Amino acid sequence: MKIVILERDSVGTDVSVDGIREFGEVDIYRNTVTPEEVRERVKDADIVIANKSPLREETLKDAPHIKLICEFATGYDNCDLAYLASRGIKVANVRDYCTDMVAQHTFTLALALSQKLAHYDHYVKSGQYSAQDRFSNFDLPFTELAGKTWGIVGMGNIGRRVAKIAAAFGCKVIFHSVTGKSSVSEYPRVDKDTLLAESDFLSLHCPLSDLSRNFIDAEALKKMKKTAVLINVARGPVVDNRALYEALTSGEIAAAGLDVVEKEPLEESNPLSGLKDSSRLIITPHLAWASVEARTRCVEEACKNIAAFLKGEERNLVTP
């Protein structure tokens, strides 16, 4: 069995992938980006492990032995599922391995922004606090979560975890289903306009699809409260980045915390890259999923997916 790991670094070099070696001969590449690299590296593979590498006819047509693609991720939009199904190639993803961390990061962003932590940290370290004549400083107002309305888009595992934590903080939780098919009944489900108008905090946890692309655009931002905080830990294109920049600089909303942007890594041409005020905008480099524990679980789950496949069992398959 020939196994090729195309993007070993996607799970971090501090996390071992040696468990995969028990299933066969393993070729490991730190990163694989271009179609040409993919095509050359997978041509003799039986199993391919990837994250973002493009896996479609162009890159796999000369690889006749591939039987399984394992994602080091939950998302599989790098795969052409129709083509893979036509060849009988199975695709298995990793599920629910980073729920705790993404929910934690959601509140890390929300709390940092609502409490203006960057501003006050700078205030102390700049020497301004030492120079003042009173014990406290709260010149930039900040607010509590208790009593606020927390809106959620995407009530999957992560959305439900965020809802539970928000409720524990004393928030009223509402949510919107992009597909209209959610079966969640613990929290009020509202239409998009209501979600935008009522949310003090709005966090995005939905997959990227034609329904969710640019879900937060200029029109949506105009309907939000001027005091609202937007958190995107879903996918970058769910939010129109230029429209968000305009909303933040004009005061249409108060702040935004992003772990994802439209094109990654962040390009200098993205207007958000020029907004340096961390009291209004915090951007982290797509790391909400990436705790040591989560990355370790990711590799372990991929191993379980391979083991199940070799036994003829279906586990976490996203193709028929």
Short mmCIF file of the C-alpha atoms (twelve columns), coordinates in Angstrom:
data_MODEL
# 
_entry.id   MODEL 
# 
loop_
_atom_site.group_PDB 
_atom_site.id 
_atom_site.type_symbol 
_atom_site.label_atom_id 
_atom_site.label_alt_id 
_atom_site.label_comp_id 
_atom_site.label_asym_id 
_atom_site.label_seq_id 
_atom_site.Cartn_x 
_atom_site.Cartn_y 
_atom_site.Cartn_z 
_atom_site.pdbx_PDB_model_num 
ATOM 1   C CA . MET A 1   0.000   0.000  0.000   1 
ATOM 2   C CA . LYS A 2   1.515   3.335  -1.103  1 
ATOM 3   C CA . ILE A 3   0.382   6.347  0.925   1 
ATOM 4   C CA . VAL A 4   1.270   9.930  0.015   1 
ATOM 5   C CA . ILE A 5   0.912   12.790 2.492   1 
ATOM 6   C CA . LEU A 6   0.826   15.945 0.379   1 
ATOM 7   C CA . GLU A 7   0.638   18.536 3.154   1 
ATOM 8   C CA . ARG A 8   2.378   17.217 6.236   1 
ATOM 9   C CA . ASP A 9   2.900   20.718 7.655   1 
ATOM 10  C CA . SER A 10  -0.849  21.386 7.640   1 
ATOM 11  C CA . VAL A 11  -1.092  19.553 10.976  1 
ATOM 12  C CA . GLY A 12  2.110   21.036 12.393  1 
ATOM 13  C CA . THR A 13  5.537   19.505 12.764  1 
ATOM 14  C CA . ASP A 14  5.021   19.241 16.517  1 
ATOM 15  C CA . VAL A 15  2.353   16.578 15.915  1 
ATOM 16  C CA . SER A 16  3.533   13.132 14.811  1 
ATOM 17  C CA . VAL A 17  2.163   11.419 11.709  1 
ATOM 18  C CA . ASP A 18  4.126   8.225  12.306  1 
ATOM 19  C CA . GLY A 19  0.935   6.283  13.013  1 
ATOM 20  C CA . ILE A 20  0.162   6.344  9.304   1 
ATOM 21  C CA . ARG A 21  3.245   4.236  8.573   1 
ATOM 22  C CA . GLU A 22  1.578   1.117  9.972   1 
ATOM 23  C CA . PHE A 23  -0.666  1.038  6.896   1 
ATOM 24  C CA . GLY A 24  2.072   0.920  4.263   1 
ATOM 25  C CA . GLU A 25  4.908   2.774  2.576   1 
ATOM 26  C CA . VAL A 26  4.542   6.520  3.163   1 
ATOM 27  C CA . ASP A 27  5.901   9.409  1.115   1 
ATOM 28  C CA . ILE A 28  5.745   12.702 2.984   1 
ATOM 29  C CA . TYR A 29  5.825   16.202 1.519   1 
ATOM 30  C CA . ARG A 30  5.853   19.333 3.656   1 
ATOM 31  C CA . ASN A 31  3.483   21.178 1.335   1 
ATOM 32  C CA . THR A 32  2.014   20.663 -2.112  1 
ATOM 33  C CA . VAL A 33  0.400   23.579 -3.879  1 
ATOM 34  C CA . THR A 34  0.477   23.454 -7.660  1 
ATOM 35  C CA . PRO A 35  -1.395  20.977 -9.868  1 
ATOM 36  C CA . GLU A 36  1.931   19.921 -11.363 1 
ATOM 37  C CA . GLU A 37  3.295   18.998 -7.931  1 
ATOM 38  C CA . VAL A 38  0.176   17.028 -7.065  1 
ATOM 39  C CA . ARG A 39  0.185   15.131 -10.366 1 
ATOM 40  C CA . GLU A 40  3.792   14.058 -10.004 1 
ATOM 41  C CA . ARG A 41  3.611   13.093 -6.338  1 
ATOM 42  C CA . VAL A 42  0.427   10.970 -6.417  1 
ATOM 43  C CA . LYS A 43  0.988   9.006  -9.626  1 
ATOM 44  C CA . ASP A 44  1.873   5.772  -7.769  1 
ATOM 45  C CA . ALA A 45  -0.324  6.304  -4.705  1 
ATOM 46  C CA . ASP A 46  -3.075  4.059  -3.370  1 
ATOM 47  C CA . ILE A 47  -4.083  6.511  -0.644  1 
ATOM 48  C CA . VAL A 48  -3.627  10.290 -0.682  1 
ATOM 49  C CA . ILE A 49  -3.746  12.450 2.436   1 
ATOM 50  C CA . ALA A 50  -4.300  16.153 1.781   1 
ATOM 51  C CA . ASN A 51  -5.832  19.368 3.048   1 
ATOM 52  C CA . LYS A 52  -5.915  22.081 0.375   1 
ATOM 53  C CA . SER A 53  -4.100  20.435 -2.544  1 
ATOM 54  C CA . PRO A 54  -6.315  20.326 -5.667  1 
ATOM 55  C CA . LEU A 55  -7.604  16.785 -6.223  1 
ATOM 56  C CA . ARG A 56  -9.463  16.610 -9.526  1 
ATOM 57  C CA . GLU A 57  -9.148  15.098 -12.995 1 
ATOM 58  C CA . GLU A 58  -6.275  17.391 -13.953 1 
ATOM 59  C CA . THR A 59  -4.142  16.192 -11.040 1 
ATOM 60  C CA . LEU A 60  -5.305  12.580 -10.678 1 
ATOM 61  C CA . LYS A 61  -5.826  11.338 -14.230 1 
ATOM 62  C CA . ASP A 62  -2.354  9.757  -14.321 1 
ATOM 63  C CA . ALA A 63  -2.748  8.077  -10.909 1 
ATOM 64  C CA . PRO A 64  -4.577  4.824  -11.668 1 
ATOM 65  C CA . HIS A 65  -4.210  3.166  -8.273  1 
ATOM 66  C CA . ILE A 66  -5.823  5.733  -5.963  1 
ATOM 67  C CA . LYS A 67  -8.608  4.224  -3.905  1 
ATOM 68  C CA . LEU A 68  -8.970  6.664  -1.006  1 
ATOM 69  C CA . ILE A 69  -8.402  10.334 -0.279  1 
ATOM 70  C CA . CYS A 70  -8.164  11.283 3.388   1 
ATOM 71  C CA . GLU A 71  -8.532  14.905 4.376   1 
ATOM 72  C CA . PHE A 72  -6.555  16.370 7.237   1 
ATOM 73  C CA . ALA A 73  -9.647  18.567 7.670   1 
ATOM 74  C CA . THR A 74  -13.422 18.640 7.810   1 
ATOM 75  C CA . GLY A 75  -13.717 20.610 4.574   1 
ATOM 76  C CA . TYR A 76  -13.274 18.847 1.249   1 
ATOM 77  C CA . ASP A 77  -13.821 21.620 -1.279  1 
ATOM 78  C CA . ASN A 78  -10.373 20.840 -2.725  1 
ATOM 79  C CA . CYS A 79  -11.881 17.622 -4.107  1 
ATOM 80  C CA . ASP A 80  -13.916 17.244 -7.288  1 
ATOM 81  C CA . LEU A 81  -16.423 14.817 -5.800  1 
ATOM 82  C CA . ALA A 82  -18.182 14.096 -9.089  1 
ATOM 83  C CA . TYR A 83  -14.934 13.103 -10.784 1 
ATOM 84  C CA . LEU A 84  -13.769 11.056 -7.816  1 
ATOM 85  C CA . ALA A 85  -17.101 9.228  -7.629  1 
ATOM 86  C CA . SER A 86  -16.888 8.446  -11.340 1 
ATOM 87  C CA . ARG A 87  -13.609 6.643  -10.626 1 
ATOM 88  C CA . GLY A 88  -14.836 4.958  -7.459  1 
ATOM 89  C CA . ILE A 89  -12.377 6.891  -5.307  1 
ATOM 90  C CA . LYS A 90  -13.638 7.402  -1.767  1 
ATOM 91  C CA . VAL A 91  -13.117 10.601 0.216   1 
ATOM 92  C CA . ALA A 92  -13.040 10.593 4.016   1 
ATOM 93  C CA . ASN A 93  -12.882 13.720 6.138   1 
ATOM 94  C CA . VAL A 94  -12.239 14.333 9.834   1 
ATOM 95  C CA . ARG A 95  -15.213 15.438 11.883  1 
ATOM 96  C CA . ASP A 96  -15.745 17.167 15.190  1 
ATOM 97  C CA . TYR A 97  -12.040 17.206 16.047  1 
ATOM 98  C CA . CYS A 98  -11.741 20.963 16.596  1 
ATOM 99  C CA . THR A 99  -15.187 21.925 17.914  1 
ATOM 100 C CA . ASP A 100 -13.900 22.917 21.349  1 
ATOM 101 C CA . MET A 101 -11.055 25.015 19.962  1 
ATOM 102 C CA . VAL A 102 -13.117 26.881 17.364  1 
ATOM 103 C CA . ALA A 103 -15.749 27.694 19.969  1 
ATOM 104 C CA . GLN A 104 -13.016 28.847 22.354  1 
ATOM 105 C CA . HIS A 105 -11.463 31.059 19.687  1 
ATOM 106 C CA . THR A 106 -14.861 32.542 18.874  1 
ATOM 107 C CA . PHE A 107 -15.063 33.886 22.410  1 
ATOM 108 C CA . THR A 108 -11.390 34.834 22.487  1 
ATOM 109 C CA . LEU A 109 -12.103 37.214 19.599  1 
ATOM 110 C CA . ALA A 110 -15.421 38.426 20.976  1 
ATOM 111 C CA . LEU A 111 -14.067 39.144 24.445  1 
ATOM 112 C CA . ALA A 112 -10.886 40.787 23.204  1 
ATOM 113 C CA . LEU A 113 -12.911 43.145 21.013  1 
ATOM 114 C CA . SER A 114 -15.752 43.882 23.400  1 
ATOM 115 C CA . GLN A 115 -13.370 44.542 26.307  1 
ATOM 116 C CA . LYS A 116 -10.855 46.525 24.172  1 
ATOM 117 C CA . LEU A 117 -7.993  44.399 25.468  1 
ATOM 118 C CA . ALA A 118 -5.488  45.510 22.828  1 
ATOM 119 C CA . HIS A 119 -6.095  49.157 23.715  1 
ATOM 120 C CA . TYR A 120 -5.659  48.657 27.445  1 
ATOM 121 C CA . ASP A 121 -2.636  46.378 27.089  1 
ATOM 122 C CA . HIS A 122 -0.957  49.077 25.003  1 
ATOM 123 C CA . TYR A 123 -2.044  51.728 27.511  1 
ATOM 124 C CA . VAL A 124 -0.184  49.965 30.298  1 
ATOM 125 C CA . LYS A 125 2.901   48.947 28.316  1 
ATOM 126 C CA . SER A 126 3.315   52.386 26.763  1 
ATOM 127 C CA . GLY A 127 3.827   53.901 30.213  1 
ATOM 128 C CA . GLN A 128 0.608   55.913 30.176  1 
ATOM 129 C CA . TYR A 129 -0.832  53.959 33.104  1 
ATOM 130 C CA . SER A 130 2.280   54.529 35.217  1 
ATOM 131 C CA . ALA A 131 2.111   58.238 34.466  1 
ATOM 132 C CA . GLN A 132 -1.500  58.768 35.520  1 
ATOM 133 C CA . ASP A 133 -2.591  59.811 39.000  1 
ATOM 134 C CA . ARG A 134 -5.469  57.364 39.569  1 
ATOM 135 C CA . PHE A 135 -5.648  53.621 40.062  1 
ATOM 136 C CA . SER A 136 -7.865  52.742 37.086  1 
ATOM 137 C CA . ASN A 137 -8.470  53.683 33.490  1 
ATOM 138 C CA . PHE A 138 -11.520 53.012 31.357  1 
ATOM 139 C CA . ASP A 139 -11.412 55.843 28.849  1 
ATOM 140 C CA . LEU A 140 -12.540 53.555 26.030  1 
ATOM 141 C CA . PRO A 141 -15.940 52.127 27.059  1 
ATOM 142 C CA . PHE A 142 -16.441 48.370 27.058  1 
ATOM 143 C CA . THR A 143 -19.438 46.133 27.619  1 
ATOM 144 C CA . GLU A 144 -20.634 42.887 29.169  1 
ATOM 145 C CA . LEU A 145 -21.872 39.811 27.331  1 
ATOM 146 C CA . ALA A 146 -24.652 39.225 29.857  1 
ATOM 147 C CA . GLY A 147 -27.979 40.458 28.556  1 
ATOM 148 C CA . LYS A 148 -26.800 40.735 24.952  1 
ATOM 149 C CA . THR A 149 -28.224 38.887 21.961  1 
ATOM 150 C CA . TRP A 150 -25.833 36.420 20.371  1 
ATOM 151 C CA . GLY A 151 -26.716 35.497 16.799  1 
ATOM 152 C CA . ILE A 152 -25.362 32.400 15.074  1 
ATOM 153 C CA . VAL A 153 -25.233 31.340 11.442  1 
ATOM 154 C CA . GLY A 154 -24.642 27.610 11.154  1 
ATOM 155 C CA . MET A 155 -25.987 25.359 13.910  1 
ATOM 156 C CA . GLY A 156 -23.733 22.380 13.433  1 
ATOM 157 C CA . ASN A 157 -21.496 21.009 16.174  1 
ATOM 158 C CA . ILE A 158 -19.528 24.241 16.506  1 
ATOM 159 C CA . GLY A 159 -22.566 26.500 16.342  1 
ATOM 160 C CA . ARG A 160 -24.320 24.523 19.053  1 
ATOM 161 C CA . ARG A 161 -21.229 24.619 21.275  1 
ATOM 162 C CA . VAL A 162 -20.991 28.400 20.814  1 
ATOM 163 C CA . ALA A 163 -24.684 28.738 21.631  1 
ATOM 164 C CA . LYS A 164 -24.225 26.826 24.898  1 
ATOM 165 C CA . ILE A 165 -21.267 28.978 25.945  1 
ATOM 166 C CA . ALA A 166 -23.040 32.195 24.973  1 
ATOM 167 C CA . ALA A 167 -26.037 31.173 27.049  1 
ATOM 168 C CA . ALA A 168 -23.709 30.469 29.997  1 
ATOM 169 C CA . PHE A 169 -22.450 34.060 29.695  1 
ATOM 170 C CA . GLY A 170 -26.049 35.214 29.998  1 
ATOM 171 C CA . CYS A 171 -26.721 35.947 26.343  1 
ATOM 172 C CA . LYS A 172 -29.982 35.428 24.530  1 
ATOM 173 C CA . VAL A 173 -29.177 33.109 21.617  1 
ATOM 174 C CA . ILE A 174 -30.880 33.265 18.222  1 
ATOM 175 C CA . PHE A 175 -29.831 31.606 14.980  1 
ATOM 176 C CA . HIS A 176 -30.412 31.566 11.258  1 
ATOM 177 C CA . SER A 177 -30.259 28.521 8.993   1 
ATOM 178 C CA . VAL A 178 -28.804 29.301 5.576   1 
ATOM 179 C CA . THR A 179 -30.366 26.163 4.081   1 
ATOM 180 C CA . GLY A 180 -33.597 26.416 6.060   1 
ATOM 181 C CA . LYS A 181 -33.226 22.773 7.071   1 
ATOM 182 C CA . SER A 182 -31.931 23.030 10.637  1 
ATOM 183 C CA . SER A 183 -33.650 20.759 13.155  1 
ATOM 184 C CA . VAL A 184 -32.278 22.626 16.187  1 
ATOM 185 C CA . SER A 185 -35.140 23.541 18.505  1 
ATOM 186 C CA . GLU A 186 -33.339 24.678 21.678  1 
ATOM 187 C CA . TYR A 187 -32.945 28.255 20.412  1 
ATOM 188 C CA . PRO A 188 -35.186 30.583 18.400  1 
ATOM 189 C CA . ARG A 189 -34.647 30.331 14.658  1 
ATOM 190 C CA . VAL A 190 -35.083 33.661 12.879  1 
ATOM 191 C CA . ASP A 191 -34.954 35.041 9.362   1 
ATOM 192 C CA . LYS A 192 -31.857 36.818 8.122   1 
ATOM 193 C CA . ASP A 193 -33.180 40.350 8.608   1 
ATOM 194 C CA . THR A 194 -34.150 39.618 12.210  1 
ATOM 195 C CA . LEU A 195 -30.769 38.038 12.886  1 
ATOM 196 C CA . LEU A 196 -28.954 41.100 11.540  1 
ATOM 197 C CA . ALA A 197 -31.144 43.622 13.319  1 
ATOM 198 C CA . GLU A 198 -31.145 41.976 16.756  1 
ATOM 199 C CA . SER A 199 -27.643 40.506 17.171  1 
ATOM 200 C CA . ASP A 200 -25.177 42.298 19.426  1 
ATOM 201 C CA . PHE A 201 -22.669 39.584 18.583  1 
ATOM 202 C CA . LEU A 202 -22.966 37.647 15.332  1 
ATOM 203 C CA . SER A 203 -20.767 34.590 14.819  1 
ATOM 204 C CA . LEU A 204 -20.496 32.638 11.588  1 
ATOM 205 C CA . HIS A 205 -20.042 28.853 11.630  1 
ATOM 206 C CA . CYS A 206 -21.540 27.760 8.309   1 
ATOM 207 C CA . PRO A 207 -19.861 25.880 5.448   1 
ATOM 208 C CA . LEU A 208 -19.034 27.787 2.286   1 
ATOM 209 C CA . SER A 209 -21.624 27.230 -0.424  1 
ATOM 210 C CA . ASP A 210 -23.522 29.202 -3.034  1 
ATOM 211 C CA . LEU A 211 -26.018 29.996 -0.272  1 
ATOM 212 C CA . SER A 212 -23.458 31.311 2.200   1 
ATOM 213 C CA . ARG A 213 -20.990 33.076 -0.124  1 
ATOM 214 C CA . ASN A 214 -21.082 36.828 0.684   1 
ATOM 215 C CA . PHE A 215 -23.803 36.160 3.267   1 
ATOM 216 C CA . ILE A 216 -22.460 39.227 5.035   1 
ATOM 217 C CA . ASP A 217 -22.299 41.862 2.303   1 
ATOM 218 C CA . ALA A 218 -22.785 45.632 2.225   1 
ATOM 219 C CA . GLU A 219 -26.549 45.314 2.455   1 
ATOM 220 C CA . ALA A 220 -26.343 42.952 5.431   1 
ATOM 221 C CA . LEU A 221 -23.876 45.162 7.287   1 
ATOM 222 C CA . LYS A 222 -26.188 48.164 6.923   1 
ATOM 223 C CA . LYS A 223 -28.903 46.197 8.743   1 
ATOM 224 C CA . MET A 224 -26.702 45.411 11.756  1 
ATOM 225 C CA . LYS A 225 -26.469 47.454 14.933  1 
ATOM 226 C CA . LYS A 226 -23.768 50.114 15.041  1 
ATOM 227 C CA . THR A 227 -22.642 48.483 18.286  1 
ATOM 228 C CA . ALA A 228 -22.514 44.963 16.798  1 
ATOM 229 C CA . VAL A 229 -19.455 42.710 16.800  1 
ATOM 230 C CA . LEU A 230 -19.053 40.291 13.885  1 
ATOM 231 C CA . ILE A 231 -17.031 37.072 14.275  1 
ATOM 232 C CA . ASN A 232 -16.106 34.922 11.297  1 
ATOM 233 C CA . VAL A 233 -14.526 31.557 12.048  1 
ATOM 234 C CA . ALA A 234 -16.253 29.837 9.129   1 
ATOM 235 C CA . ARG A 235 -14.852 30.523 5.663   1 
ATOM 236 C CA . GLY A 236 -13.423 33.789 4.349   1 
ATOM 237 C CA . PRO A 237 -15.812 34.298 1.400   1 
ATOM 238 C CA . VAL A 238 -18.851 34.180 3.714   1 
ATOM 239 C CA . VAL A 239 -17.996 37.838 4.368   1 
ATOM 240 C CA . ASP A 240 -17.415 40.451 1.657   1 
ATOM 241 C CA . ASN A 241 -14.100 41.807 2.925   1 
ATOM 242 C CA . ARG A 242 -14.295 45.165 1.115   1 
ATOM 243 C CA . ALA A 243 -17.810 45.741 2.394   1 
ATOM 244 C CA . LEU A 244 -16.640 44.894 5.931   1 
ATOM 245 C CA . TYR A 245 -13.765 47.362 5.638   1 
ATOM 246 C CA . GLU A 246 -16.204 50.090 4.602   1 
ATOM 247 C CA . ALA A 247 -18.547 49.194 7.469   1 
ATOM 248 C CA . LEU A 248 -15.762 49.288 10.053  1 
ATOM 249 C CA . THR A 249 -14.235 52.551 8.864   1 
ATOM 250 C CA . SER A 250 -17.617 54.275 8.574   1 
ATOM 251 C CA . GLY A 251 -18.901 53.014 11.933  1 
ATOM 252 C CA . GLU A 252 -21.713 50.885 10.538  1 
ATOM 253 C CA . ILE A 253 -20.676 48.160 13.002  1 
ATOM 254 C CA . ALA A 254 -18.400 48.413 16.029  1 
ATOM 255 C CA . ALA A 255 -15.880 45.643 15.473  1 
ATOM 256 C CA . ALA A 256 -15.013 42.384 13.749  1 
ATOM 257 C CA . GLY A 257 -12.918 39.366 14.632  1 
ATOM 258 C CA . LEU A 258 -11.789 37.206 11.738  1 
ATOM 259 C CA . ASP A 259 -9.901  33.947 11.636  1 
ATOM 260 C CA . VAL A 260 -10.513 33.636 7.889   1 
ATOM 261 C CA . VAL A 261 -10.354 36.056 4.963   1 
ATOM 262 C CA . GLU A 262 -11.427 35.893 1.334   1 
ATOM 263 C CA . LYS A 263 -8.029  34.771 0.046   1 
ATOM 264 C CA . GLU A 264 -5.436  33.218 2.308   1 
ATOM 265 C CA . PRO A 265 -2.872  34.151 3.317   1 
ATOM 266 C CA . LEU A 266 -4.105  37.733 3.655   1 
ATOM 267 C CA . GLU A 267 -3.080  39.799 0.630   1 
ATOM 268 C CA . GLU A 268 -1.921  43.389 0.846   1 
ATOM 269 C CA . SER A 269 -4.620  44.239 -1.705  1 
ATOM 270 C CA . ASN A 270 -7.290  43.205 0.790   1 
ATOM 271 C CA . PRO A 271 -8.428  46.511 2.327   1 
ATOM 272 C CA . LEU A 272 -8.681  44.883 5.756   1 
ATOM 273 C CA . SER A 273 -4.897  44.495 5.782   1 
ATOM 274 C CA . GLY A 274 -4.602  48.259 6.183   1 
ATOM 275 C CA . LEU A 275 -6.871  48.534 9.217   1 
ATOM 276 C CA . LYS A 276 -4.458  48.417 12.156  1 
ATOM 277 C CA . ASP A 277 -6.812  49.367 15.011  1 
ATOM 278 C CA . SER A 278 -7.158  46.173 17.049  1 
ATOM 279 C CA . SER A 279 -10.051 47.666 19.005  1 
ATOM 280 C CA . ARG A 280 -12.075 47.484 15.802  1 
ATOM 281 C CA . LEU A 281 -10.514 44.560 13.961  1 
ATOM 282 C CA . ILE A 282 -8.580  41.470 14.988  1 
ATOM 283 C CA . ILE A 283 -7.434  39.017 12.327  1 
ATOM 284 C CA . THR A 284 -5.805  35.702 13.199  1 
ATOM 285 C CA . PRO A 285 -4.131  33.480 10.561  1 
ATOM 286 C CA . HIS A 286 -6.713  30.689 10.177  1 
ATOM 287 C CA . LEU A 287 -5.736  29.055 13.464  1 
ATOM 288 C CA . ALA A 288 -9.047  28.683 15.299  1 
ATOM 289 C CA . TRP A 289 -8.978  24.932 14.684  1 
ATOM 290 C CA . ALA A 290 -5.312  24.407 15.459  1 
ATOM 291 C CA . SER A 291 -4.753  23.679 19.139  1 
ATOM 292 C CA . VAL A 292 -2.217  20.928 19.823  1 
ATOM 293 C CA . GLU A 293 -5.055  18.715 21.006  1 
ATOM 294 C CA . ALA A 294 -7.163  19.328 17.895  1 
ATOM 295 C CA . ARG A 295 -4.307  18.703 15.473  1 
ATOM 296 C CA . THR A 296 -3.425  15.493 17.292  1 
ATOM 297 C CA . ARG A 297 -7.046  14.347 17.041  1 
ATOM 298 C CA . CYS A 298 -7.032  15.234 13.338  1 
ATOM 299 C CA . VAL A 299 -4.164  12.840 12.615  1 
ATOM 300 C CA . GLU A 300 -5.629  10.140 14.851  1 
ATOM 301 C CA . GLU A 301 -8.978  10.370 13.083  1 
ATOM 302 C CA . ALA A 302 -7.325  10.165 9.671   1 
ATOM 303 C CA . CYS A 303 -5.611  6.965  10.820  1 
ATOM 304 C CA . LYS A 304 -8.948  5.552  11.927  1 
ATOM 305 C CA . ASN A 305 -10.429 6.444  8.550   1 
ATOM 306 C CA . ILE A 306 -7.668  4.548  6.752   1 
ATOM 307 C CA . ALA A 307 -7.995  1.542  9.075   1 
ATOM 308 C CA . ALA A 308 -11.750 1.403  8.509   1 
ATOM 309 C CA . PHE A 309 -11.368 1.672  4.737   1 
ATOM 310 C CA . LEU A 310 -8.847  -1.178 4.638   1 
ATOM 311 C CA . LYS A 311 -11.319 -3.318 6.593   1 
ATOM 312 C CA . GLY A 312 -14.071 -2.542 4.110   1 
ATOM 313 C CA . GLU A 313 -15.922 -0.364 6.614   1 
ATOM 314 C CA . GLU A 314 -17.467 3.026  5.875   1 
ATOM 315 C CA . ARG A 315 -16.243 5.790  8.155   1 
ATOM 316 C CA . ASN A 316 -16.574 9.544  7.601   1 
ATOM 317 C CA . LEU A 317 -17.048 9.080  3.864   1 
ATOM 318 C CA . VAL A 318 -18.317 12.095 1.917   1 
ATOM 319 C CA . THR A 319 -18.620 10.203 -1.369  1 
ATOM 320 C CA . PRO A 320 -21.018 7.334  -2.016  1 
# 
